[in-house]
Amino acid sequence: DKWRLDQVNFQQTLRQTDASNAEGDFTTPEICENPQFIIDGANRTDICQGELGDCWLLAAIACLTLNEKLLYRVIPQDQSFTENYAGIFHFQFWRYGEWIDVIVDDRIPTCNNQLVFTKSFRENEFWSALLEKAYAKLHGSYEALKGGNTLEAMEDFTGGVTEFFELAEPPKELYSIMRKALERGSLMGCSIDVSAGGGFLSLTNGRIRLIRLRNPWGWVVWKGPWSPNSKEWSTISIADKENLKKQTVETSEFWMSFDDFKKYFTKLEMCNLTPDTLQGDERHSWTVSVHEGRWVRGSSAGGCRNFPDTFWTNPQYRLQLHEEDDDPEDGRVACTVVVALMQKGRRMQRHQGAKFLTIGFSIYEVMRGQDQHLQKDFFLYTASKAKCKTYINLREVTERFRLPPGEYVVIPTTFNPHKEGEFILRVFSEKQNTSEEMLEPEVETEEEKQFRIIYQQIAGEDMQICANELKTIMKNVLSKRGEIKSDGFSLETCRSMIALMDTDGTGKLNLQEFKHLWKKIKEWQIIFKRYDVDKSCTISSFEMRNAVNDAGFHLNKQLYDIIAMRYADERLNIDFDSYICCFVRLEGMFRAFNAFDKDGDGIIKLNVLEVKTHFSFFISNHSVQQLKSIHTDFSDNKNN
C-alpha cells in the first residue's frame, strides 16, 4: 500500500510538471545501464536542479557534501545497485527531536528518458535523485518541496541549531563568525530578497576578504569584482590566482568580495551543529530540554503580547537557571541559553492551504518555586525579561540570551491569536544544573470537562459560540446542576454575557472566554443560593441589595430602585435569569466606568455617543433624566 501511495504521489507531481511529455516513473536499471548509487564519493557537483523549484534543498545538500561525517549520517553507505540490491534505498533525517529512517524504492520520474527532477552530472549516478525522493516522501510529495528555506533542510540533515543574519545590519564581527562557523562544521547559505536561492560559503586568508559561493540553479549571474573574467584577478599573484580558481570546480561557483557580499545579499543562514557561541573560541557541553506542544484555537492560541486578553493562555514552560557561566568575557554574572522554537508539519499540510505561521517567544522572570500557569494579571503588570528580535514566518525562530541566574517562564506564541499549529521548543543551556519543565495549568475538574465537551459539540469548527449557541450550552450546563432550578437564560441575557466577555471583538465567545464567564456565574450563583432561603429559585428585590453588595458592587439608593424596577416581577421577586442578567450588566457598567476614570477620582465626562456606546445596557429602560441622575450619583462618591 505504501508503494502504491508513493506511485500516486509521484505520478500526480509528474503530470503537474509536464503533462504533455510525461512518460512515467521507471526503476533506475530501466533508465540507464550500469546504474551506480555513488561514484567516487558524493560531492557538490553531483547535484543538478531539475524542473522542481527546490534550489533551497539542493543548496543544503551541497553544504552537506562538505562534511563526510554528516553526509553519511544522512546517506548510509551500506547500500548499492549491486550488493544486496532489492530496489529500495534508505536515508536518515532529523525530525522534531529524533532521527528517523525513510525508505524509498528506486522508481524515479522521467521525461524523454531524462530525470525530471534532481540529477547528477553523471547519467548513471543516482544518490542525489534518491535523496530528493526520500525528502519528498518525508513531506508527503514532491509538490511540497516547491519553495523553501535552506535552513529547514540544513536542520533536517543535522539536528543543529539555526540562526540567520540580516546583511543590511550585520554584526561587526560577521566575517569572524563565518570563519569560526566553517571551522566547526556549520552549514551556511545566503539569499537575495525573498528568493529561495542559497549556496555554501568558503573563506580564504589574506589581505582581501573573499567568499566563494555556489548558485544551486546552475549558472553564475555575478558580473562584478572577482567574477570569472573581472580585472581584479590581474592584481594578485599567479599562484594565488591558480589556487583560488582551483577551488571553483564548476561553472556555478564564483568568488565575491566580502563587502560586495554584504551589499548585494540580504540574508545569511547558518546551521550550527551545537549552539557554541561563534564569538568565542571555547566550546561548551550543552544541556538541551525538548518540549512538544500545540496552539489550539479558542483555548491555547493566545497570540503575542499585543493581545493581553488572550496572551496568558499560551503554553508556558519553566526555565531554571541557578549556575552562571564560567569566566564570562564581560565579567557579568549571567547564564547563557539558546531558545529555538520550531513549528511542525506545515510543509506537509501545504496541499491543505497551510503556510508557515508567524511565530516568536517571550521570556518572563518569576519567583522561585512558581510552578502554576501564570494568569492574565501577571502579564498586565510585568514586562518581559527577554524576547525574540522579531516574529517571523520561518519554520524556526532561534535566539541566544545571557540571563541573570533565576527562574523564568518561556512562552512560545503565534503573532495573531486563534492560529492553530504544533511546535517543538528546544532550550539549550551551558550548565548541567539548568532544568526546564512544563508549567501545569489549572486542573480541569470533571464538571469543567463535561462543559468543555458540550461546548465543543455546539461550537463547531470555529470553536466560537454566538448568543443562540450560548443559550443552548447554558441550558445544558444548568440542567446538570440540580441545586438551581432554571430553564436556562434568555437570549437577551446571553447577548449581555457575550457583550461582557467578548474581549477579542468577534461578537462570539471562545472556549477561554466561556470559562471566564462560567467562573463568574458560579461565584454569583453561590451568592444567589445564600439569599434564596425558601429554595424557590428567586430572591426578593430587598434581598437583592445584599446580594449586590456581596458581589462587590457598591451602589446608592437610586440605583437599587432602578434594579428593582427593571428586574423584579409583580411579586417583587427576581428569578435566577434576571439576577444573572443584572450582575452581567453591572459588571460591564463598572468596567466601562473604570476604563474612563483614568485618574481614579471617581469622575468621568462622557458625550452622548460615548454614553450610548458604553452604557447601552441601561439606556433602553431609563430616561435621559434618570441617566443624568445616575451619572451624578457616580460622581458623588469616589468609591462608586
C-alpha positions in Angstrom: 0.0 0.0 0.0 2.8 2.4 0.8 4.4 1.6 -2.6 1.2 2.3 -4.4 0.8 5.6 -2.5 4.2 6.6 -3.5 3.4 6.0 -7.1 0.2 8.0 -6.9 2.0 11.0 -5.3 4.9 11.0 -7.8 2.7 10.4 -10.9 0.5 13.3 -9.9 3.5 15.6 -9.5 4.9 14.4 -12.8 1.7 15.3 -14.5 1.8 18.7 -12.9 5.4 19.2 -14.1 4.9 18.4 -17.8 1.6 16.8 -18.6 2.2 16.8 -22.4 5.5 14.9 -22.5 5.4 12.8 -19.3 6.5 9.2 -19.8 6.2 7.9 -16.3 8.5 6.8 -13.5 10.9 4.0 -14.1 13.2 1.9 -11.9 16.8 3.0 -12.1 18.0 0.0 -14.2 15.3 0.8 -16.8 16.7 4.4 -17.1 20.3 3.5 -17.8 22.8 0.7 -17.9 25.1 0.1 -15.0 23.4 2.4 -12.5 25.5 3.4 -9.5 24.4 4.8 -6.2 27.6 6.9 -5.6 30.6 7.3 -7.9 33.9 8.5 -6.4 32.2 9.9 -3.3 29.3 12.2 -3.0 30.2 15.8 -3.8 28.6 19.1 -4.7 29.0 18.5 -8.5 26.6 15.6 -8.3 23.6 18.0 -7.7 21.9 19.5 -10.7 18.5 21.1 -10.4 15.6 19.7 -12.4 12.1 21.1 -13.0 11.2 21.3 -9.4 11.7 24.6 -7.6 13.7 23.2 -4.7 17.0 25.0 -5.1 16.8 25.7 -1.3 17.1 21.9 -0.7 19.9 21.5 -3.2 21.9 24.2 -1.6 21.6 22.4 1.7 22.6 19.1 0.1 25.7 20.8 -1.4 26.6 22.1 2.0 26.2 18.5 3.4 28.7 17.1 0.9 31.5 19.2 2.5 31.2 17.2 5.8 31.6 13.5 5.2 30.6 12.6 8.8 27.3 14.5 8.4 26.8 13.3 4.8 27.0 9.6 5.6 24.7 10.0 8.6 22.0 11.1 6.2 23.1 8.8 3.4 24.1 5.4 4.9 26.9 3.9 2.8 25.8 0.2 3.2 23.7 0.2 0.0 24.2 0.0 -3.7 22.8 -1.3 -7.0 24.9 -4.4 -6.9 25.4 -5.9 -3.4 22.1 -7.0 -1.8 20.2 -4.8 -4.2 16.4 -5.1 -3.5 15.1 -2.0 -5.4 14.9 0.2 -2.2 17.2 2.7 -0.5 17.0 4.3 2.9 18.0 7.7 4.2 18.0 9.3 7.7 16.7 12.7 8.7 16.4 14.6 12.0 12.7 15.1 12.6 11.4 17.1 15.5 13.9 15.8 18.0 14.7 12.3 16.7 16.4 10.6 13.8 14.0 8.7 11.5 14.7 6.3 8.7 12.9 6.9 5.3 12.8 4.1 2.8 12.0 4.7 -0.9 12.0 2.5 -4.0 14.2 3.5 -6.9 11.4 4.4 -9.3 12.2 8.0 -10.4 10.1 10.3 -12.7 11.4 10.8 -16.2 10.6 12.8 -19.3 12.1 12.0 -22.7 14.3 9.4 -21.0 15.8 12.1 -18.7 15.2 12.6 -15.0 12.6 15.3 -14.3 13.9 16.4 -11.0 17.4 16.5 -9.3 20.2 14.6 -11.1 23.9 14.1 -11.1 26.1 15.3 -14.0 26.9 11.6 -14.4 24.0 9.9 -16.1 24.4 6.7 -14.1 24.7 8.2 -10.6 21.5 8.4 -8.5 22.3 9.2 -4.9 21.1 12.9 -5.2 17.9 11.9 -7.0 17.0 9.3 -4.5 17.8 11.6 -1.6 15.5 14.2 -3.0 12.8 11.5 -3.4 13.2 10.4 0.3 13.0 14.0 1.4 9.8 14.5 -0.7 8.3 11.4 1.0 9.2 12.8 4.4 7.0 15.9 3.5 4.3 14.0 1.6 5.1 14.7 -2.1 7.5 16.4 -4.5 4.9 19.2 -4.7 5.6 20.1 -1.0 9.2 20.9 -1.9 8.4 23.8 -4.2 9.9 26.9 -2.5 11.5 26.8 0.9 14.3 28.0 3.2 17.7 26.5 3.2 17.8 26.4 7.0 14.9 23.9 7.0 16.8 21.2 5.1 20.1 22.0 6.9 18.4 21.3 10.2 16.8 18.1 8.9 20.2 16.9 7.9 22.0 17.7 11.2 19.5 18.3 14.0 21.5 21.5 14.6 20.6 25.0 15.8 19.7 27.6 13.2 20.1 31.3 13.1 20.2 33.9 10.4 21.7 37.4 9.9 20.2 40.3 8.1 23.0 41.6 6.0 21.6 45.1 5.9 22.6 45.4 9.5 25.2 42.6 10.1 27.2 42.3 13.3 30.7 43.9 13.1 32.4 40.6 13.6 30.4 38.8 10.9 33.5 37.7 8.9 35.0 36.1 12.0 31.7 34.5 12.9 31.5 32.9 9.4 35.1 31.7 9.6 34.6 30.1 13.1 31.4 28.5 11.9 33.1 26.8 9.0 35.8 25.5 11.2 33.2 23.9 13.5 31.3 22.3 10.6 28.4 24.7 10.4 26.4 24.8 7.2 25.7 28.2 5.6 23.5 29.6 2.9 22.6 33.0 1.6 19.8 34.6 -0.3 18.7 37.8 -2.0 15.4 39.4 -1.1 12.7 36.7 -0.8 14.1 34.2 -3.4 14.8 30.7 -2.2 18.3 30.7 -3.7 21.3 29.9 -1.5 24.7 28.5 -1.6 27.6 27.3 0.5 30.4 29.6 1.5 34.2 29.1 1.9 36.7 31.7 3.1 40.3 32.4 2.2 43.1 34.0 4.3 44.8 37.1 3.0 44.6 40.9 2.7 41.5 40.7 0.6 38.5 39.1 2.2 36.8 36.9 -0.4 33.9 34.5 -0.2 33.2 31.6 -2.5 29.6 31.0 -3.4 27.7 28.4 -5.4 24.4 29.1 -7.2 22.3 25.9 -6.9 20.4 27.0 -10.1 23.5 26.1 -12.0 24.6 29.3 -13.6 26.5 32.4 -12.4 24.9 35.8 -12.6 27.6 37.8 -10.7 29.4 40.2 -13.1 31.1 42.4 -10.5 34.6 42.4 -9.0 36.1 39.0 -8.7 33.7 37.4 -11.2 35.3 34.9 -13.6 36.6 37.4 -16.1 37.0 40.6 -14.0 40.1 42.7 -13.9 40.7 42.1 -10.2 42.3 38.8 -11.0 45.3 40.6 -12.5 46.0 42.3 -9.2 47.1 39.2 -7.4 49.9 36.7 -7.9 49.7 33.9 -10.4 50.0 31.4 -7.5 47.1 32.9 -5.6 45.0 33.2 -8.8 45.5 29.5 -9.6 44.8 28.4 -6.1 41.5 30.3 -5.9 40.4 29.2 -9.3 41.1 25.5 -8.5 38.5 25.9 -5.7 35.8 26.8 -8.1 35.4 23.4 -9.8 32.2 24.1 -11.7 30.6 27.0 -13.6 28.0 27.7 -10.9 30.7 28.7 -8.4 32.3 32.1 -8.1 34.2 34.5 -5.9 32.9 37.8 -4.4 34.5 40.3 -2.1 33.1 40.2 1.5 31.9 43.8 1.2 30.0 43.1 -2.0 28.5 40.0 -0.4 27.1 42.2 2.4 26.0 44.8 -0.1 24.1 42.5 -2.6 22.8 39.7 -0.4 20.1 40.2 2.1 20.3 37.2 4.4 22.9 34.8 5.7 21.6 31.5 7.0 23.6 29.3 9.4 23.0 25.9 10.9 25.4 25.2 13.8 25.9 21.6 14.9 25.8 22.8 18.5 24.9 26.2 20.0 28.6 27.0 20.7 28.9 30.8 20.7 30.6 31.8 17.5 32.0 34.9 19.1 34.2 32.9 21.5 36.9 30.3 21.0 35.8 27.9 23.7 33.4 25.0 23.2 30.8 24.0 25.7 28.9 21.0 26.7 25.2 21.8 26.2 22.2 20.5 28.1 19.1 20.5 25.9 15.4 20.4 27.0 12.9 19.5 24.4 9.1 20.1 24.7 6.4 19.5 22.2 3.2 21.5 22.3 0.4 23.0 20.3 -1.7 26.1 19.9 -5.4 25.4 20.0 -7.9 27.8 18.7 -10.2 29.1 21.5 -8.0 27.6 24.2 -4.2 28.0 24.0 -3.7 30.0 20.8 -3.4 33.4 22.6 -1.3 35.3 20.1 1.6 37.7 21.0 1.8 40.3 23.8 -0.2 42.7 21.6 -3.3 40.7 22.7 -3.3 40.9 26.5 -6.7 39.4 27.0 -5.6 36.1 25.4 -1.7 36.1 25.6 -1.7 34.4 29.0 -3.5 31.4 27.6 -0.5 30.3 25.5 1.6 27.3 26.6 4.1 28.2 29.3 7.4 26.5 30.2 9.5 27.0 33.3 13.3 27.5 32.9 15.5 27.3 36.0 19.0 28.9 35.8 20.9 28.6 39.0 24.6 28.4 37.9 26.3 31.2 36.0 28.7 30.8 33.1 32.4 30.2 33.8 34.7 33.2 33.3 32.5 35.4 31.2 34.3 37.8 28.9 32.3 40.8 30.0 32.6 40.0 33.7 28.8 39.9 34.1 27.2 37.2 36.1 24.8 35.5 33.7 23.7 32.2 32.2 23.8 31.6 28.5 20.8 29.9 26.9 19.7 29.4 23.3 15.9 29.2 22.7 14.7 27.6 19.5 11.0 27.5 18.6 10.1 25.3 15.6 6.6 24.9 14.1 5.7 21.4 13.0 4.1 19.8 9.9 3.3 23.0 7.9 5.1 21.9 4.7 3.3 18.5 4.8 0.0 20.4 5.1 0.7 22.7 2.3 -1.8 21.0 0.0 -4.5 21.9 2.5 -3.5 25.6 2.2 -1.3 25.7 5.3 1.5 28.2 5.4 4.2 28.9 7.9 2.7 30.8 10.9 4.4 33.9 12.1 5.9 32.8 15.4 8.1 34.0 18.3 8.5 33.8 22.0 8.9 35.9 25.2 10.7 35.1 28.5 9.5 36.4 31.9 11.2 36.2 35.2 9.2 34.6 38.0 9.6 34.0 41.7 11.5 30.9 42.8 9.1 27.9 43.0 6.5 29.3 40.7 5.0 26.2 39.0 1.5 27.3 38.2 0.2 28.6 34.9 0.6 32.4 35.0 -2.7 34.3 34.8 -3.7 37.4 32.9 -2.9 39.9 35.6 0.7 38.9 35.8 1.3 39.9 32.2 -0.6 43.2 32.6 1.9 44.4 35.2 5.1 42.6 34.3 7.5 43.3 31.5 9.3 40.5 29.7 12.9 39.9 30.6 13.9 38.9 27.1 12.2 38.0 23.8 13.0 37.1 20.2 14.1 40.1 18.0 11.1 39.7 15.6 8.2 37.5 14.9 8.7 35.8 11.5 7.1 33.2 9.3 10.0 30.8 9.2 9.9 27.2 10.4 12.1 28.1 13.3 13.0 31.2 15.3 16.2 31.0 17.4 17.7 33.5 19.8 20.7 33.5 22.2 20.4 35.2 25.6 22.5 35.8 28.7 20.2 35.9 31.7 20.9 36.5 35.4 20.6 33.3 37.5 17.0 32.8 38.5 13.7 31.2 37.3 11.9 32.1 34.1 8.9 31.2 32.0 9.3 30.8 28.2 6.1 31.5 26.3 6.0 30.4 22.6 3.3 32.1 20.6 2.0 32.9 17.2 1.8 36.6 16.3 -2.0 36.6 16.0 -4.4 34.7 18.3 -6.6 31.8 17.2 -3.8 30.4 14.9 -3.6 26.6 15.3 -0.4 24.6 15.0 2.0 22.3 16.6 5.5 23.2 17.8 8.7 21.9 19.4 10.6 24.1 21.9 14.2 23.5 22.5 16.2 25.3 25.2 20.0 24.8 25.2 21.9 25.8 28.3 25.7 25.7 29.1 25.3 24.3 32.6 24.1 20.9 33.6 22.1 22.1 36.5 19.7 24.0 34.3 16.3 22.4 34.1 13.1 23.1 32.3 9.6 21.7 32.8 6.2 22.5 31.6 4.1 24.6 33.9 1.0 22.8 35.0 -2.3 24.6 34.1 -5.2 24.6 36.4 -6.5 21.1 36.9 -9.7 20.6 34.9 -12.5 19.3 37.1 -14.9 16.6 35.9 -17.6 19.3 35.7 -15.4 21.5 33.6 -14.5 18.6 31.4 -18.2 17.9 30.7 -18.8 21.6 30.0 -15.9 21.6 27.5 -17.3 18.6 25.7 -20.7 20.3 25.5 -19.0 23.4 24.2 -17.1 21.6 21.5 -20.2 19.8 20.3 -22.1 23.0 19.9 -19.3 25.4 18.8 -18.3 23.6 15.6 -15.1 24.0 13.7 -14.5 27.7 14.5 -14.6 26.9 18.3 -16.7 30.0 18.9 -20.3 30.4 20.0 -22.9 33.1 19.3 -25.7 34.2 21.6 -28.1 31.4 20.4 -25.4 28.8 20.9 -24.5 30.2 24.3 -28.2 29.9 25.3 -28.1 26.2 24.3 -24.9 25.5 26.2 -26.1 27.3 29.4 -29.3 25.3 29.4 -27.3 22.0 29.2 -24.9 23.2 31.8 -27.6 24.3 34.3 -29.6 21.1 33.8 -26.6 19.2 35.2 -26.6 21.4 38.4 -29.6 20.3 40.4 -29.2 22.9 43.1 -30.6 25.7 40.7 -33.9 25.0 39.1 -33.8 27.0 35.9 -34.8 26.6 32.2 -31.6 28.4 31.2 -31.0 32.0 30.3 -32.9 34.2 27.9 -31.5 35.3 24.6 -31.3 38.8 25.9 -29.2 37.7 28.9 -26.9 35.6 26.6 -26.3 38.7 24.4 -25.3 40.7 27.5 -22.9 37.9 28.5 -21.2 38.0 25.2 -21.0 41.8 25.3 -19.3 41.5 28.7 -16.8 38.6 27.9 -16.1 39.2 24.2 -12.5 40.5 24.6 -11.4 40.0 21.0 -14.2 41.8 19.3 -15.6 38.8 17.3 -19.2 39.1 18.7 -18.7 35.5 19.9 -17.1 33.7 22.8 -14.2 31.3 22.5 -13.7 28.5 25.0 -11.4 30.5 27.2 -13.9 33.4 27.4 -16.7 30.9 28.1 -14.6 29.5 31.0 -14.2 33.0 32.5 -17.9 33.6 32.1 -18.8 30.3 33.8 -16.4 31.1 36.7 -18.2 34.4 37.2 -21.6 32.8 37.1 -20.6 30.2 39.7 -19.4 32.9 42.0 -22.7 34.8 41.6 -24.7 31.5 42.0 -23.2 31.0 45.4 -24.5 34.4 46.5 -27.9 33.7 45.0 -28.3 30.5 46.9 -27.4 32.4 50.1 -30.5 34.6 49.8 -32.8 32.1 48.2 -33.9 30.9 51.6 -37.1 29.2 50.5 -35.4 27.4 47.6 -37.9 29.0 45.1 -35.1 29.9 42.7 -35.9 33.5 43.3 -34.8 36.2 45.7 -36.8 39.3 46.8 -35.8 42.7 45.5 -35.0 43.6 49.1 -32.5 40.7 49.4 -31.1 41.8 46.0 -29.4 44.8 47.8 -27.4 42.5 50.0 -26.6 40.2 47.0 -25.3 43.1 45.0 -23.1 44.3 47.9 -21.8 40.7 48.4 -20.7 40.7 44.8 -18.7 43.8 45.3 -21.0 46.3 43.6 -21.5 49.3 45.9 -24.5 51.3 44.7 -26.7 54.1 46.0 -30.4 54.1 46.7 -31.4 55.3 43.3 -29.5 52.5 41.5 -31.1 50.0 43.8 -34.5 51.4 42.9 -33.7 51.1 39.2 -32.7 47.5 39.7 -35.9 46.7 41.5 -38.0 48.4 38.7 -36.0 46.7 35.9 -35.6 43.1 37.2 -38.3 42.3 39.8 -41.7 40.7 38.8 -45.1 41.8 40.1 -44.4 40.0 43.4 -41.1 41.9 43.8 -39.1 38.7 43.2 -36.1 38.4 40.9 -35.5 35.0 39.2 -32.1 33.5 38.5 -32.1 34.6 34.9 -32.8 38.2 35.7 -30.4 38.1 38.6 -27.5 37.0 36.4 -28.5 39.5 33.7 -28.4 42.3 36.3 -24.9 41.2 37.5 -23.6 40.9 34.0 -24.7 44.4 33.2 -23.4 45.8 36.4 -20.0 44.2 35.8 -20.0 45.7 32.3 -21.0 49.1 33.5 -18.3 49.2 36.2 -15.7 48.0 33.7 -16.7 50.8 31.3 -16.7 53.5 34.0 -13.3 52.4 35.3 -11.9 52.5 31.8 -12.9 56.1 31.5 -11.8 57.1 35.0 -8.2 57.4 34.1 -7.1 59.4 37.1 -9.1 57.3 39.6 -11.1 60.2 41.1 -14.5 58.7 40.5 -15.5 61.3 38.0 -15.8 60.9 34.2 -17.1 63.0 31.4 -19.0 61.5 28.5 -20.6 62.8 25.4 -23.9 61.3 24.1 -22.2 58.9 21.7 -20.0 57.5 24.5 -22.9 57.0 26.7 -24.8 55.2 24.0 -21.7 53.1 23.2 -20.6 52.1 26.6 -23.7 52.2 28.8 -26.3 51.0 26.2 -27.4 48.2 28.6 -29.1 50.9 30.8 -30.3 53.3 28.1 -33.1 51.0 26.8 -35.0 51.2 30.1 -34.2 54.6 31.6 -34.8 58.2 30.6 -32.2 60.7 29.9 -33.1 62.4 33.3 -32.5 59.1 35.1 -29.2 58.7 33.3 -28.1 62.2 34.4 -29.1 61.2 37.9 -27.1 58.0 37.7 -24.0 60.0 36.4 -24.4 62.4 39.3 -24.6 59.6 41.8 -21.5 58.0 40.4 -19.7 61.3 40.9 -20.8 61.9 44.4 -18.7 59.2 45.9 -15.2 58.1 44.8 -16.0 54.5 45.8 -18.9 54.5 43.4 
